[in-house]
Amino acid sequence: MDVLEFLRMEVRYLKGVGPKRAQLFKRLGITTVLDLLYFAPRRYIDRRNITPIHDVKRGAEVTVAGKVLTKGIKKVRGNLVFTVIISDGTDWMELVWRNVKGIDKVFNKNDQVIASGRVYVYRGTKVIYHPEYEIIDEAHPQGNRIMAGMLVPVYPSTEGLKPRFMRRLIMEVLEKIGGEIPETLPDYIRNKFGLYTRKEAIRLLHFPHELKQARLARTTLVFEELFYFYIKLLEKRVESKGLGIPLEVKNELTKKFVDSLKFELTGAQKRVISEITDDLSKNTPMHRLLQGDVGSGKTVVALYTMLVAVENGYQAVMMAPTEILAEQHFLVMSEYLFPLNVRMALLLGKMRKKDKQLAIERIKMGDAEVVIGTHALIQEDVEFKKLAVAVIDEQHKFGVLQRAKLLEKGFENKSPHFLVMTATPIPRTLALTIYGDLDVSIIDEMPPGRGKVVTKWVKEGRRDKVYSWLFDEVKKGNQAYVVAPLIEKSEKLEAEAATELYKKLTEIAPEGINIGLIHGKMKKDERGEVMRKFRNGEFHILVATTVIEVGIDVPNATIMIIEHAERFGLAQLHQLRGRIGRGSKKSYCILITPSKVSEDAKKRLKAMVETTDGFKIAEIDLEIRGPGEIFGTKQHGIPRFRIANLIRDQKIIQQTKKEVEKILAFDPFLTKPQNRVIKETLENEKIGEVIYVG
């Protein structure tokens, strides 16, 4: 078996593993031998110095060495324990195990033992409970190398896999493959960034002599993993060159649109529009991520982008994740586009069959120039006549395949220009990774004249006072949202919770205060009517589920009360808060929770109170939950790295992406001699299996 076959081999075939232990390894994300080698220690114990037993102090973490004087099982406080007494000539001490089974057969009199652990003193005797140990004799020649005179790796553990077993297994694998691990990074890259060779990095990750070696070993392997991630990701850009539709700003519809706005575009909006129109003018399809906090004006930028396509004689489409959001976009955009005589169509999955068929026909004939819809847009029977621009709103709620299907509907097999919008700010590191194939534009400036939003966290014992204050505010002419508790994975139960809350509020509300109700189980026309009444001020309070999370804009709504706020994610809370503060008045977001909440919930609620900056909130959310939890790794295509960490490795993420972009700009097909090793790695090493998990 050659070294590459061995690296791809399942760990269950390694000596001492087998099917049962393989299941335990799987819990740690280890299925192959290479997974095992890239399984980084979480820390190292310094066992370079052996302390004489005479000198050990209570509470110290020490490594001692000595000869077994005696061993045996005894009763301590009614429980059986196994004790080994060792001596090194300076003094003696006890090693104690509370689980007797099996351990009593390991030691023999006169064995040389190395043991590590924290020192306790029991009735005047120095003791280490459950020490890490090795027996040094002819039968265990590796013991000294794994336990003493070095930094010992400590791995993330799972029950049933002992640290000694892990260390010994990794050492045996390294000895088996020797120096045969193939190199993956060109010399000029390693020299530029001061990295180890791959074989040095893997060995020193597990068995370093100095901590700085362990750090550089990990950096090398993280760099390698991210380097190939970006090579695979950005290669797609090279393949798509020349397959776009160049569009010029003709200042026909676009100028009329900007002139019709009742406000001046912010500097950030103008900058982003310039970045986008520069992309649109090229024959390479635009791939751009548009980030902006709630209320920063992304919709106007998206509309401008779509109108560039229309004034060039093409179609544009926007896909939203929910029907209510698609409906909102359609209503808002109609107000802008109807006076410009731009023909629009709305396509939803739950439309009446006749209406849906009519929309599909209009899209196919090119009669609909701007199309808004949900997942219904990517069905096979939906064909565009001349699609040149595709916008996806709230991209993280779509799977990777859904995005790809929309892009397949371009004009004459050419890829449409592609704009991803998100009102859920994504930390830059995460954006570089999830959307590494996209250029990033950020609207980092809010429109002027927006009122301040104050956020308060209130315990449920003060709920009556909150609602009394709410009714007083409504009497002053303000409007409010009250969000019902989130019930995980049950739209039906959420609708029932909202209905119950609606009933309670109507019972306690003073006369003359009108309350509306909206949730995802209502029919489209019914929802539309409720929103119309709320927007027009006929409803003073709107009780809702999270269907109002994004896209709804009622400037007079200045109060947001969220019941059981501890059940909501941080990004979701920020999105809900984004529904208020859209006018010039001061606004209030009240988070109501039980008196006791989890530690993570406390962190989320504290962040909401302390900042309204969506990007700061995104960073905190990433720290609390990690990237897989935020986006749902399987559905949304976040790569599962073996060793790279999206929070710790921000600097390396930026370095590798920049370096790969340089390489592909200079040598797009990797044919230059200095890049031969990259080409060979991609071709021979089956990158998806061996470098990163993907």
C-alpha positions as CSV (number, residue, x, y, z in Angstrom):
1,M,0.0,0.0,0.0
2,D,1.5,3.4,-1.0
3,V,1.5,6.3,1.4
4,L,-1.5,8.0,-0.2
5,E,-3.6,4.9,0.0
6,F,-2.6,4.5,3.6
7,L,-3.5,8.2,4.4
8,R,-7.0,7.6,2.9
9,M,-7.4,4.3,4.8
10,E,-10.2,4.2,7.4
11,V,-8.8,4.3,11.0
12,R,-10.7,1.1,11.9
13,Y,-8.0,-0.9,10.0
14,L,-5.2,0.4,12.2
15,K,-3.8,-2.0,14.8
16,G,-5.7,-1.7,18.1
17,V,-8.7,0.3,16.7
18,G,-11.3,-1.9,15.1
19,P,-15.0,-1.1,14.4
20,K,-16.0,-0.3,18.0
21,R,-13.2,2.3,18.6
22,A,-13.7,3.6,15.0
23,Q,-17.2,4.8,16.1
24,L,-15.6,6.7,19.0
25,F,-13.1,8.3,16.6
26,K,-16.0,9.2,14.3
27,R,-17.4,11.4,17.1
28,L,-14.2,13.4,17.0
29,G,-14.5,13.8,13.2
30,I,-11.8,11.2,12.5
31,T,-12.6,8.6,9.9
32,T,-9.3,8.2,8.0
33,V,-5.6,8.0,8.9
34,L,-5.1,11.5,7.6
35,D,-7.9,12.8,9.8
36,L,-6.0,11.3,12.7
37,L,-2.7,13.0,11.7
38,Y,-4.5,16.4,11.4
39,F,-6.3,16.0,14.7
40,A,-4.6,18.9,16.6
41,P,-3.8,18.7,20.3
42,R,-5.8,21.3,22.3
43,R,-2.8,21.8,24.6
44,Y,0.6,20.4,25.7
45,I,1.8,19.2,29.1
46,D,5.4,20.1,29.8
47,R,7.1,16.9,30.8
48,R,10.6,17.9,29.9
49,N,11.7,17.9,33.5
50,I,11.3,15.0,36.0
51,T,10.9,16.2,39.5
52,P,12.5,14.2,42.4
53,I,9.7,12.8,44.6
54,H,11.3,14.5,47.6
55,D,10.7,17.9,46.0
56,V,7.1,17.6,44.8
57,K,4.7,20.0,46.4
58,R,0.9,19.7,47.1
59,G,-1.2,21.0,44.2
60,A,1.7,21.0,41.6
61,E,1.4,19.3,38.2
62,V,4.5,17.1,38.1
63,T,6.2,14.3,36.2
64,V,8.0,11.8,38.4
65,A,9.9,8.6,37.8
66,G,10.5,5.6,40.1
67,K,10.6,1.9,40.7
68,V,7.5,0.0,41.8
69,L,8.1,-1.1,45.4
70,T,4.6,-2.7,45.9
71,K,1.1,-2.7,44.5
72,G,-2.3,-3.8,45.8
73,I,-6.0,-3.3,46.3
74,K,-7.3,-1.7,49.5
75,K,-10.5,-0.2,50.9
76,V,-10.7,3.6,51.4
77,R,-13.9,5.0,52.9
78,G,-15.8,1.8,51.8
79,N,-14.5,1.9,48.2
80,L,-11.9,-0.3,46.6
81,V,-8.8,1.4,45.2
82,F,-5.7,0.2,43.4
83,T,-2.4,1.6,44.7
84,V,1.1,1.5,43.4
85,I,4.0,2.7,45.6
86,I,7.0,4.0,43.7
87,S,10.4,5.3,44.9
88,D,13.1,7.2,43.1
89,G,15.7,7.0,46.0
90,T,14.8,10.5,47.3
91,D,11.4,9.6,48.6
92,W,8.3,7.5,47.9
93,M,4.7,8.2,46.9
94,E,1.5,6.6,45.9
95,L,-0.3,6.3,42.5
96,V,-4.0,5.6,43.0
97,W,-6.8,4.5,40.8
98,R,-10.4,4.4,42.0
99,N,-11.4,2.0,39.2
100,V,-9.7,-1.3,40.0
101,K,-10.8,-3.4,37.0
102,G,-7.8,-4.2,34.7
103,I,-5.3,-1.7,36.1
104,D,-4.1,-4.2,38.8
105,K,-2.7,-6.5,36.1
106,V,-0.6,-3.7,34.4
107,F,2.1,-3.2,37.0
108,N,4.8,-5.6,38.3
109,K,7.2,-5.2,41.2
110,N,10.5,-3.4,40.1
111,D,8.9,-1.9,36.9
112,Q,10.3,1.5,36.1
113,V,7.4,4.0,35.9
114,I,7.0,7.5,34.6
115,A,3.8,9.2,36.0
116,S,2.3,12.6,35.6
117,G,-0.5,14.5,37.4
118,R,-1.5,16.8,40.2
119,V,-0.1,16.1,43.6
120,Y,-2.4,15.6,46.6
121,V,-1.5,14.8,50.2
122,Y,-3.6,12.2,52.0
123,R,-2.8,11.5,55.7
124,G,0.7,12.7,55.2
125,T,1.3,10.7,52.0
126,K,2.0,12.2,48.6
127,V,-0.5,10.9,46.1
128,I,-1.3,11.3,42.3
129,Y,-4.9,10.1,41.5
130,H,-5.4,8.5,38.1
131,P,-2.0,9.6,36.7
132,E,-0.9,9.5,33.1
133,Y,1.8,6.8,33.1
134,E,4.2,4.7,31.1
135,I,6.1,1.6,32.1
136,I,9.7,1.8,30.8
137,D,11.2,-1.6,30.1
138,E,12.2,-3.7,27.1
139,A,8.6,-4.5,26.3
140,H,7.7,-0.8,26.2
141,P,10.5,0.9,24.4
142,Q,8.3,3.8,23.2
143,G,7.2,4.8,26.7
144,N,10.1,7.1,27.5
145,R,9.6,8.9,24.2
146,I,5.9,9.5,24.7
147,M,5.9,10.4,28.4
148,A,9.1,12.1,29.4
149,G,11.6,14.6,28.2
150,M,9.2,16.3,25.9
151,L,6.0,18.3,25.5
152,V,3.1,15.8,25.7
153,P,0.1,16.4,23.5
154,V,-3.4,16.5,25.1
155,Y,-6.2,15.9,22.6
156,P,-9.9,16.8,22.6
157,S,-11.3,13.6,24.2
158,T,-14.3,11.3,23.9
159,E,-15.2,8.6,26.4
160,G,-13.4,5.4,25.6
161,L,-10.3,6.8,23.9
162,K,-7.6,7.2,26.4
163,P,-4.9,9.9,25.9
164,R,-2.1,7.3,26.1
165,F,-3.8,5.2,23.4
166,M,-4.2,8.3,21.1
167,R,-0.5,9.3,21.5
168,R,0.8,5.8,20.9
169,L,-1.4,5.3,17.9
170,I,-0.3,8.6,16.3
171,M,3.4,7.8,17.0
172,E,3.0,4.3,15.4
173,V,1.4,5.9,12.3
174,L,4.2,8.4,12.0
175,E,6.8,5.7,12.3
176,K,5.0,3.6,9.7
177,I,5.0,6.3,7.0
178,G,8.4,7.8,8.0
179,G,9.4,10.7,5.7
180,E,7.1,9.7,2.9
181,I,4.4,12.3,3.4
182,P,4.2,14.1,0.0
183,E,4.7,17.9,0.0
184,T,1.8,20.1,-1.1
185,L,3.1,23.6,-0.9
186,P,5.7,25.0,-3.4
187,D,9.1,26.0,-1.9
188,Y,8.6,29.6,-2.7
189,I,5.3,29.8,-0.7
190,R,6.9,28.0,2.3
191,N,9.9,30.3,2.3
192,K,7.8,33.4,1.9
193,F,5.7,32.6,5.0
194,G,8.3,30.7,7.0
195,L,6.5,27.4,7.1
196,Y,7.6,23.8,7.8
197,T,7.5,21.1,5.2
198,R,4.3,19.0,5.5
199,K,6.1,16.0,7.1
200,E,7.9,18.3,9.6
201,A,4.6,20.0,10.4
202,I,2.6,16.8,11.1
203,R,5.4,15.4,13.3
204,L,5.9,18.6,15.3
205,L,2.2,19.2,15.7
206,H,2.0,16.0,17.8
207,F,5.5,15.7,19.3
208,P,7.2,19.1,19.5
209,H,10.3,19.9,21.6
210,E,9.3,23.5,22.1
211,L,5.9,25.2,22.1
212,K,6.9,27.5,19.3
213,Q,7.4,24.4,17.1
214,A,3.9,23.2,17.8
215,R,2.5,26.7,17.0
216,L,4.4,26.9,13.7
217,A,3.4,23.3,12.8
218,R,-0.3,24.1,13.3
219,T,0.1,27.3,11.3
220,T,1.7,25.4,8.4
221,L,-1.1,22.8,8.3
222,V,-3.8,25.5,8.6
223,F,-2.2,27.5,5.8
224,E,-2.0,24.3,3.6
225,E,-5.7,23.5,4.2
226,L,-7.0,27.0,3.5
227,F,-4.6,27.4,0.5
228,Y,-6.2,24.4,-1.2
229,F,-9.7,25.5,-0.2
230,Y,-9.2,28.8,-2.0
231,I,-7.5,27.1,-5.0
232,K,-10.6,24.9,-5.5
233,L,-13.0,27.8,-4.8
234,L,-11.3,30.5,-7.0
235,E,-10.5,28.1,-9.9
236,K,-14.3,28.4,-10.7
237,R,-13.8,32.1,-11.4
238,V,-11.0,31.2,-13.9
239,E,-13.4,28.7,-15.6
240,S,-16.2,31.3,-15.9
241,K,-14.2,34.0,-17.6
242,G,-15.7,35.3,-20.8
243,L,-19.1,33.7,-20.0
244,G,-20.9,36.9,-18.7
245,I,-23.0,39.5,-20.4
246,P,-21.4,43.0,-20.4
247,L,-23.9,45.7,-19.3
248,E,-23.5,49.4,-19.5
249,V,-25.2,52.1,-17.4
250,K,-27.2,53.9,-20.0
251,N,-28.6,56.4,-17.5
252,E,-32.1,55.9,-18.9
253,L,-34.1,54.0,-16.2
254,T,-31.3,54.2,-13.7
255,K,-31.1,58.0,-13.7
256,K,-34.9,58.3,-13.6
257,F,-34.9,55.9,-10.6
258,V,-32.3,57.8,-8.6
259,D,-34.1,61.1,-9.4
260,S,-37.4,59.7,-8.2
261,L,-36.0,58.9,-4.7
262,K,-37.2,61.2,-1.9
263,F,-33.8,61.0,-0.3
264,E,-30.1,61.4,-1.2
265,L,-28.1,58.2,-1.6
266,T,-25.5,57.7,1.1
267,G,-21.8,57.8,0.3
268,A,-21.7,54.1,1.0
269,Q,-24.6,53.3,-1.4
270,K,-22.9,55.4,-4.1
271,R,-19.6,53.6,-3.5
272,V,-21.2,50.1,-3.7
273,I,-23.2,51.0,-6.8
274,S,-19.9,52.1,-8.5
275,E,-18.3,48.7,-7.5
276,I,-21.3,46.8,-8.9
277,T,-21.5,48.8,-12.2
278,D,-17.8,48.3,-12.8
279,D,-18.4,44.5,-12.4
280,L,-21.4,44.6,-14.7
281,S,-19.4,46.2,-17.5
282,K,-17.1,43.2,-17.8
283,N,-17.7,40.0,-19.8
284,T,-16.9,38.0,-16.6
285,P,-20.0,37.5,-14.6
286,M,-20.2,39.5,-11.4
287,H,-20.1,37.5,-8.2
288,R,-20.6,40.0,-5.3
289,L,-21.8,39.8,-1.7
290,L,-23.6,42.9,-0.6
291,Q,-23.6,43.3,3.2
292,G,-25.3,46.0,5.1
293,D,-27.0,46.3,8.5
294,V,-30.8,46.4,8.7
295,G,-32.1,49.6,7.3
296,S,-28.9,50.6,5.5
297,G,-30.5,50.7,2.0
298,K,-29.5,47.5,0.3
299,T,-32.9,47.2,-1.6
300,V,-32.2,50.5,-3.4
301,V,-28.8,49.2,-4.5
302,A,-30.3,45.9,-5.7
303,L,-33.0,47.8,-7.6
304,Y,-30.4,50.0,-9.3
305,T,-28.5,46.8,-10.3
306,M,-31.6,45.2,-11.7
307,L,-32.5,48.3,-13.7
308,V,-29.1,48.3,-15.4
309,A,-30.1,44.9,-16.9
310,V,-33.6,46.2,-17.9
311,E,-32.2,49.3,-19.7
312,N,-29.9,47.0,-21.6
313,G,-32.9,44.9,-22.8
314,Y,-32.5,42.0,-20.4
315,Q,-34.4,40.6,-17.4
316,A,-33.5,40.6,-13.7
317,V,-34.6,38.4,-10.9
318,M,-34.6,38.5,-7.1
319,M,-35.1,35.3,-5.1
320,A,-36.2,35.7,-1.4
321,P,-36.4,32.9,1.2
322,T,-40.0,33.4,2.3
323,E,-43.3,34.3,0.6
324,I,-43.9,37.2,3.0
325,L,-40.4,38.7,2.2
326,A,-40.9,38.2,-1.6
327,E,-44.3,39.9,-1.3
328,Q,-42.8,42.8,0.6
329,H,-40.1,43.2,-2.0
330,F,-42.7,43.1,-4.7
331,L,-44.8,45.8,-3.1
332,V,-41.9,48.1,-2.3
333,M,-40.3,47.7,-5.7
334,S,-43.7,48.2,-7.5
335,E,-43.9,51.7,-5.9
336,Y,-40.5,52.6,-7.6
337,L,-40.9,50.7,-10.9
338,F,-44.5,51.3,-11.8
339,P,-43.9,55.0,-12.6
340,L,-40.9,53.9,-14.7
341,N,-43.2,51.5,-16.8
342,V,-41.0,48.6,-15.8
343,R,-43.0,45.4,-16.1
344,M,-42.9,43.1,-13.0
345,A,-44.0,39.6,-12.0
346,L,-44.3,37.8,-8.7
347,L,-43.8,34.0,-8.5
348,L,-44.6,32.1,-5.3
349,G,-45.1,28.4,-4.6
350,K,-48.5,28.8,-3.0
351,M,-50.0,31.0,-5.7
352,R,-53.3,29.9,-7.4
353,K,-52.4,27.6,-10.3
354,K,-53.8,30.1,-12.9
355,D,-51.9,33.0,-11.5
356,K,-48.7,31.0,-11.3
357,Q,-49.0,29.8,-14.9
358,L,-49.6,33.3,-16.1
359,A,-46.4,34.5,-14.3
360,I,-44.4,31.7,-15.8
361,E,-45.6,32.5,-19.3
362,R,-44.8,36.3,-18.9
363,I,-41.3,35.3,-17.6
364,K,-40.7,33.0,-20.6
365,M,-41.9,35.6,-23.1
366,G,-39.8,38.4,-21.6
367,D,-42.9,40.4,-20.7
368,A,-41.8,40.4,-17.1
369,E,-38.6,42.5,-16.9
370,V,-38.1,42.3,-13.1
371,V,-39.2,39.1,-11.5
372,I,-39.5,38.6,-7.7
373,G,-40.1,35.2,-6.2
374,T,-39.2,32.4,-3.8
375,H,-37.8,28.9,-4.4
376,A,-40.6,28.6,-7.0
377,L,-38.2,30.4,-9.4
378,I,-35.8,27.5,-9.6
379,Q,-38.3,24.9,-10.8
380,E,-37.6,23.4,-14.2
381,D,-40.7,24.8,-15.9
382,V,-39.5,28.4,-15.1
383,E,-37.6,29.8,-18.1
384,F,-36.3,33.3,-18.7
385,K,-36.1,34.9,-22.1
386,K,-33.0,37.0,-21.4
387,L,-31.8,36.8,-17.8
388,A,-28.7,38.9,-17.1
389,V,-28.9,39.8,-13.4
390,A,-29.8,37.5,-10.5
391,V,-30.1,38.8,-6.9
392,I,-30.5,36.5,-3.9
393,D,-31.7,38.0,-0.7
394,E,-30.8,36.5,2.7
395,Q,-28.5,34.1,0.9
396,H,-27.6,32.1,4.1
397,K,-31.2,30.8,4.1
398,F,-30.6,29.0,0.7
399,G,-28.7,25.9,0.0
400,V,-25.7,25.9,-2.4
401,L,-27.6,23.9,-5.0
402,Q,-30.5,26.4,-5.0
403,R,-28.1,29.2,-5.8
404,A,-26.5,27.2,-8.6
405,K,-29.9,26.3,-10.1
406,L,-30.9,30.0,-10.4
407,L,-27.6,30.8,-12.1
408,E,-28.2,28.1,-14.7
409,K,-31.2,30.1,-16.1
410,G,-29.0,32.7,-17.7
411,F,-29.3,34.0,-21.3
412,E,-27.8,31.7,-24.0
413,N,-26.0,29.5,-21.5
414,K,-24.2,32.5,-20.1
415,S,-24.0,33.0,-16.3
416,P,-26.0,36.0,-15.1
417,H,-24.3,38.7,-13.0
418,F,-24.9,37.6,-9.4
419,L,-25.5,39.7,-6.4
420,V,-26.0,38.1,-2.9
421,M,-27.6,40.3,-0.3
422,T,-27.7,39.8,3.4
423,A,-29.1,41.9,6.2
424,T,-27.5,39.5,8.6
425,P,-24.0,40.9,8.8
426,I,-21.4,38.2,8.5
427,P,-17.9,38.6,10.1
428,R,-15.4,39.3,7.4
429,T,-13.5,36.1,8.1
430,L,-16.6,34.0,7.7
431,A,-17.6,35.9,4.6
432,L,-14.2,35.2,3.0
433,T,-14.7,31.5,3.7
434,I,-18.3,30.9,2.9
435,Y,-18.4,33.3,0.0
436,G,-14.7,33.1,-0.8
437,D,-15.6,33.2,-4.5
438,L,-17.5,36.5,-4.1
439,D,-16.2,40.0,-3.9
440,V,-17.5,41.8,-0.8
441,S,-19.3,45.2,-0.8
442,I,-20.3,46.7,2.5
443,I,-22.8,49.5,3.1
444,D,-21.3,50.7,6.4
445,E,-23.3,54.0,6.6
446,M,-26.9,54.4,7.8
447,P,-29.2,56.9,6.1
448,P,-29.3,60.2,7.9
449,G,-32.2,61.3,10.2
450,R,-32.7,57.8,11.8
451,G,-33.9,57.8,15.4
452,K,-31.9,56.2,18.2
453,V,-32.9,52.6,19.2
454,V,-32.7,51.9,22.9
455,T,-32.7,48.2,23.9
456,K,-33.8,47.0,27.4
457,W,-33.7,43.5,28.9
458,V,-36.7,43.0,31.3
459,K,-37.5,40.0,33.5
460,E,-41.1,38.6,33.2
461,G,-42.1,39.8,36.6
462,R,-42.3,43.3,35.1
463,R,-44.3,42.3,32.1
464,D,-47.5,44.1,33.3
465,K,-45.5,47.4,33.6
466,V,-44.1,46.9,30.1
467,Y,-47.5,46.5,28.5
468,S,-48.9,49.4,30.6
469,W,-46.1,51.6,29.2
470,L,-46.7,50.2,25.7
471,F,-50.4,51.3,25.8
472,D,-49.4,54.8,26.9
473,E,-46.9,55.1,24.0
474,V,-49.5,53.9,21.5
475,K,-51.9,56.6,22.8
476,K,-49.2,59.2,21.9
477,G,-49.4,58.0,18.3
478,N,-46.6,55.4,18.1
479,Q,-47.0,51.9,16.7
480,A,-45.5,48.7,18.0
481,Y,-44.7,45.1,17.2
482,V,-45.1,42.4,19.8
483,V,-43.3,39.1,18.8
484,A,-44.7,35.8,20.1
485,P,-42.3,33.2,21.6
486,L,-40.2,31.2,19.1
487,I,-41.2,27.5,19.1
488,E,-38.5,25.5,17.4
489,K,-39.4,23.7,14.2
490,S,-43.1,24.3,14.5
491,E,-44.8,27.1,12.4
492,K,-48.2,25.7,13.5
493,L,-47.4,26.0,17.2
494,E,-45.8,29.5,16.7
495,A,-49.0,30.6,15.0
496,E,-51.0,29.3,18.0
497,A,-48.7,31.1,20.4
498,A,-49.1,34.3,18.5
499,T,-52.9,33.8,18.4
500,E,-52.9,33.3,22.2
501,L,-50.8,36.4,22.8
502,Y,-53.1,38.4,20.5
503,K,-56.2,37.3,22.6
504,K,-54.5,38.3,25.9
505,L,-53.5,41.7,24.6
506,T,-56.9,42.4,23.1
507,E,-58.4,41.6,26.6
508,I,-56.1,44.0,28.5
509,A,-55.8,46.8,25.9
510,P,-57.6,50.1,26.6
511,E,-60.5,50.9,24.4
512,G,-59.6,52.5,21.1
513,I,-56.3,50.6,20.7
514,N,-56.6,48.3,17.7
515,I,-54.4,45.2,17.5
516,G,-53.6,43.1,14.4
517,L,-52.3,39.5,14.1
518,I,-49.9,38.1,11.4
519,H,-48.3,34.7,11.1
520,G,-47.0,32.3,8.4
521,K,-50.1,30.0,8.5
522,M,-52.4,32.8,7.2
523,K,-53.3,33.1,3.6
524,K,-51.3,35.5,1.3
525,D,-54.2,37.9,0.8
526,E,-55.0,37.9,4.5
527,R,-51.4,38.7,5.4
528,G,-51.3,41.5,2.8
529,E,-54.4,43.1,4.3
530,V,-53.1,43.0,7.8
531,M,-49.8,44.6,6.7
532,R,-51.7,47.3,4.7
533,K,-53.7,48.2,7.8
534,F,-50.7,48.3,10.0
535,R,-48.8,50.4,7.5
536,N,-51.7,52.8,7.3
537,G,-52.0,53.1,11.1
538,E,-55.4,51.3,11.3
539,F,-53.7,48.8,13.6
540,H,-51.7,50.4,16.5
541,I,-50.1,47.1,17.6
542,L,-49.1,44.1,15.4
543,V,-48.7,40.7,17.2
544,A,-46.5,38.6,15.0
545,T,-44.3,35.5,14.7
546,T,-40.8,35.9,13.0
547,V,-42.5,36.4,9.6
548,I,-41.7,40.1,10.2
549,E,-38.0,39.3,10.7
550,V,-36.9,41.0,7.5
551,G,-38.2,43.2,4.7
552,I,-41.0,45.0,6.5
553,D,-40.7,48.8,6.7
554,V,-43.1,50.9,8.7
555,P,-41.4,54.2,9.7
556,N,-44.0,55.0,12.4
557,A,-43.3,51.7,14.3
558,T,-41.1,52.7,17.2
559,I,-41.6,49.8,19.7
560,M,-40.6,46.2,19.5
561,I,-41.5,43.8,22.3
562,I,-40.1,40.3,22.1
563,E,-41.6,37.7,24.4
564,H,-39.3,34.9,25.6
565,A,-36.3,36.6,23.9
566,E,-34.0,34.0,25.3
567,R,-35.3,31.5,22.7
568,F,-34.1,33.6,19.8
569,G,-30.7,33.6,18.2
570,L,-28.6,36.8,18.3
571,A,-28.9,37.5,14.6
572,Q,-32.6,36.9,14.7
573,L,-33.0,39.3,17.6
574,H,-31.0,41.9,15.7
575,Q,-33.2,41.4,12.6
576,L,-36.4,41.9,14.6
577,R,-35.0,45.0,16.2
578,G,-34.3,46.2,12.7
579,R,-38.0,46.6,12.0
580,I,-38.0,49.7,14.3
581,G,-35.9,52.9,14.2
582,R,-36.7,53.4,10.5
583,G,-38.1,56.9,11.1
584,S,-36.8,59.9,12.9
585,K,-38.3,59.1,16.3
586,K,-36.5,57.5,19.2
587,S,-37.4,53.7,19.3
588,Y,-37.4,51.0,22.0
589,C,-36.7,47.3,21.8
590,I,-37.9,45.4,25.0
591,L,-36.6,41.8,25.5
592,I,-38.8,39.9,28.0
593,T,-37.4,36.7,29.5
594,P,-37.9,34.4,32.5
595,S,-35.8,35.3,35.6
596,K,-33.4,32.5,34.9
597,V,-31.8,32.0,31.5
598,S,-28.8,30.0,30.2
599,E,-25.3,31.5,30.1
600,D,-25.4,31.7,26.2
601,A,-28.7,33.4,26.4
602,K,-27.3,35.9,28.9
603,K,-24.4,36.7,26.4
604,R,-26.9,37.2,23.5
605,L,-29.2,39.5,25.6
606,K,-26.2,41.5,27.0
607,A,-24.9,42.0,23.4
608,M,-28.3,43.3,22.3
609,V,-28.4,45.8,25.1
610,E,-24.8,47.0,24.6
611,T,-24.7,47.5,20.8
612,T,-26.9,48.1,17.7
613,D,-23.9,47.5,15.4
614,G,-24.8,44.4,13.3
615,F,-21.2,43.6,12.5
616,K,-20.2,43.6,16.2
617,I,-23.2,41.4,16.9
618,A,-22.2,39.0,14.2
619,E,-18.7,38.7,15.7
620,I,-20.2,37.9,19.1
621,D,-22.6,35.4,17.6
622,L,-19.7,33.7,15.8
623,E,-17.8,33.4,19.1
624,I,-20.9,32.1,21.0
625,R,-22.1,29.5,18.5
626,G,-19.4,28.9,15.9
627,P,-20.0,29.0,12.1
628,G,-21.6,25.7,11.6
629,E,-24.4,26.5,14.1
630,I,-25.0,30.0,12.6
631,F,-25.5,28.8,9.0
632,G,-26.2,25.1,9.3
633,T,-23.1,23.4,7.9
634,K,-24.7,20.7,5.7
635,Q,-27.4,22.9,4.1
636,H,-25.5,26.0,3.5
637,G,-22.1,24.7,2.3
638,I,-19.8,25.9,5.1
639,P,-16.7,23.7,4.7
640,R,-15.8,21.5,7.6
641,F,-12.1,22.0,8.0
642,R,-9.8,19.4,9.7
643,I,-7.6,21.9,11.5
644,A,-8.4,25.4,10.4
645,N,-10.6,27.5,12.8
646,L,-12.6,30.3,11.4
647,I,-12.3,32.4,14.6
648,R,-8.7,31.8,15.5
649,D,-7.2,31.8,12.0
650,Q,-8.5,35.1,10.6
651,K,-5.0,36.3,9.6
652,I,-4.2,33.0,7.7
653,I,-7.6,33.1,6.0
654,Q,-6.7,36.5,4.6
655,Q,-3.1,35.6,3.7
656,T,-4.1,32.4,1.8
657,K,-6.9,34.0,-0.1
658,K,-4.7,36.9,-1.2
659,E,-1.9,34.5,-2.2
660,V,-4.1,32.2,-4.2
661,E,-5.7,35.2,-6.0
662,K,-2.1,36.3,-7.0
663,I,-1.1,32.9,-8.2
664,L,-4.3,32.4,-10.3
665,A,-4.0,35.9,-11.8
666,F,-0.4,35.1,-12.9
667,D,-0.8,31.4,-13.7
668,P,-4.6,30.6,-14.0
669,F,-4.1,27.0,-15.2
670,L,-1.1,26.3,-12.9
671,T,1.2,25.4,-15.7
672,K,4.3,27.3,-14.5
673,P,7.2,25.1,-13.2
674,Q,7.1,26.7,-9.7
675,N,3.4,25.7,-9.3
676,R,3.8,22.1,-10.5
677,V,3.4,20.8,-7.0
678,I,0.0,22.5,-6.7
679,K,-1.1,21.0,-10.0
680,E,0.1,17.5,-9.0
681,T,-1.5,17.7,-5.6
682,L,-4.9,18.6,-7.2
683,E,-4.6,15.8,-9.8
684,N,-3.0,13.0,-7.8
685,E,-4.0,13.5,-4.2
686,K,-7.8,13.8,-4.6
687,I,-7.9,17.2,-2.8
688,G,-11.4,16.8,-1.4
689,E,-10.3,13.7,0.5
690,V,-6.8,14.5,1.6
691,I,-6.4,18.2,2.2
692,Y,-9.8,19.4,3.6
693,V,-13.0,17.6,4.4
694,G,-15.2,19.9,2.3
